[in-house]
Amino acid sequence: MRISLRLKLTLVSLLLLFIPLIGFRFSELIKQDLLASRKETMSFSARAVASALSGRTGLFDREIFHSLNPSRDLYLYQLSNPMRINGKIDDWRPHLSEAREYGKEHLLSSSGPYSYDSLHFQHMVGVRGKFLYAIFLVTDDNVVYRNPTSLRLDLSDHLQIGIEDQLGTLRQYLLTALKPGWVNGFLMPANKQNSIPEKAEPRIQGVWAKSPDGYILEIRIPMDMIGQKLAFAIADVDDPEKKEIVALVGTAATEDAKKLGWLLSPSNAIELILSSFNRPQSRILIVDTNRRIRASIGSLNEEKQTAKQDTSMLDKISTATYSLFAPVYRFFIHPFTADFSETSAQPSTLNIKGIKEALLGASTVTSYTIDDGKVEIMAAIAPLRQGDSILGAVVVEQTTHSILTLQNKVIEESLTFTILVFIFGGFGLILFASRVSSRIRRLSSQAAGAIGASGQIRTTITPTRARDEIGDLSRTLTSMLDQLYTQVSYRDKMADNLEHEMRTPLAGISASLKNMISEMENPPDHVQKYLGWAMADVTRLENLLTAIRDATSLKEALGHDFKEDFALDTAIGIWLEHSWKAAFPHARFNYTKPNTPVMFHGDPTRIRQMLDKLIENAVSFHTAGTIIEINLAQGRQRIQLSVANEGPVIPDELQKQIFNSMVSYRQQKDSRPHMGLGLYIVRTIVEHHQGSIAVSTTLDNKGTIFMVTL
């Protein structure tokens, strides 16, 4: 009984349509109960962390939680990218979004009314390794560079740096530029009346670069030069003649140690204390009264856990079922992102709901979303106290993933029973589709391998007994290839058969003509002419049969040839001068070869025979007066030889068949016989030398080029 593929697919589809799919939506009561429990636990954790930190005597004094001034304190970022001092902002991304702008509110002094367009800048400072890095994106309507003949550095645009070193001593440095490029710091004297620098400070390095609005200044300072206080100020000099500072804008005054800003950074001491409270999928943050994050421990992402060795069979089945049918579960469960980016850069300021209340003394629990709203974060916030003072807040964060995971697990278990019914139909369809596709691939592979690159039929297709469409196709292709193989074999053997069948009658005709000539005495002139024409045609047929015999026996003869190493470029030059030019005196040749010798391992006689055929073919088809191009090139593992001529082009549909025997494309006839064997001999010789040959139309569509690869 014949069953078609269409009927089989229809039966399987109808089977799957009758498999029930039941969707479950549980009440939000389960989720609300879990959320309430989680809020209570997180609030307790936040209060416990605040209590543990408040009991550390002197901790907040050492970590500078007192007397904070947001207008002059500097936050030291932990830079994630390798830093290069080049005056460009690429290395500062993505932290540059945290850069602070300094303008009128940070004006330290001026000689007249302040203009925002005349001077303002963006600034941030960070640490990586043993160095502090700072960048200034300065908007200046008139940049004035230092006069190289002047010893004073404060008569041009410059950067002032105030550093309290690790011994508590104030050090003032100044950076200016003769022109855009590399700059170094100079140590300024403690006496403010003296503007001549004491010495150069090569450890303070930077690059002063032009920008459309002014300039960019990027500097690097070793951390061992810096204590706990630091300040920067940009001085603007607009008139190179007056050389007076029009405006001085900075983070803080640089000439007074008491006015320097604190250098704030994440506290290693507090993070060490927080490490004992760290829990999986949880993060603890400590923020000061300026909402700056001063310590952080933990991660909101799930930890990758290794699989248990003693997993029960039920767990294995459940895991396998979930992995297989996860796409179905997604229609019924609450999706969430398991792996997400907590932040694009190191957080510096926390501005979530509840921080303001905590800094006023109230504990709160809030929530917010990250990663474009895909992840919900729960945050319990408690005030951080020392005595009656509030120094900051403790923030304990967790995602709602664990709650959603538990809720989804209940839904998945309910769906599993329904899905098990679906398994059998699904597996049946997969096996059926796999069997059909494998049969099609096998048939495609056999069909592709049956015909060689040159169009020769190398083998046939094994037909199948299946009584369906694929079986019918395989039997049809087998019958078609058998018929084609028979025709090709007949065509290939036709020349040999013709040579054998025509030899005997041709010999009789030749003998009869010779006998007639010898027996006739003084025949009339017209009879002699007819006999001469007949003998010429006999000779022509004999030459043609000889060419056929040579072509048909060529493959056997090639097996007895002797191969040797010889200079192919030199041999072609000799053959051209002593053979082809003499044989074709009316043709013009141009031979191009490499500057180095081209050595080839093969039979020189056969290579010359192959080239004789190509040259003869090119001369036969070339347009009178044009040049036949012979080009020899050598690659790393191959030799490229081409023969090109201007003249009639070979049609595209004939280019792949032109190298077969008994195939010829000749529009003009001449006195020589042509049976389409010349290019067949060429291909046979090339393939005997493990090479290939192809024909195409020249780039200008004015001729034909034969390309031989050896």
Helices and strands as residue ranges (DSSP letters): H 5-17, H 29-54, H 59-62, E 74-78, G 90-92, G 95-98, E 100-102, G 104-106, E 107-110, E 119-128, E 131-140, E 158-164, E 170-176, E 181-187, E 199-211, E 214-222, G 223-225, E 229-236, E 247-250, G 257-259, E 261-264, H 268-274, G 275-277, E 282-288, E 293-299, H 313-329, H 355-359, E 364-370, E 375-386, E 389-399, H 401-450, H 469-519, H 525-552, H 554-558, E 564-567, H 568-575, I 576-580, H 581-583, E 588-592, E 599-602, H 604-621, E 627-634, E 639-646, H 652-655, H 678-688, E 692-697, E 703-709
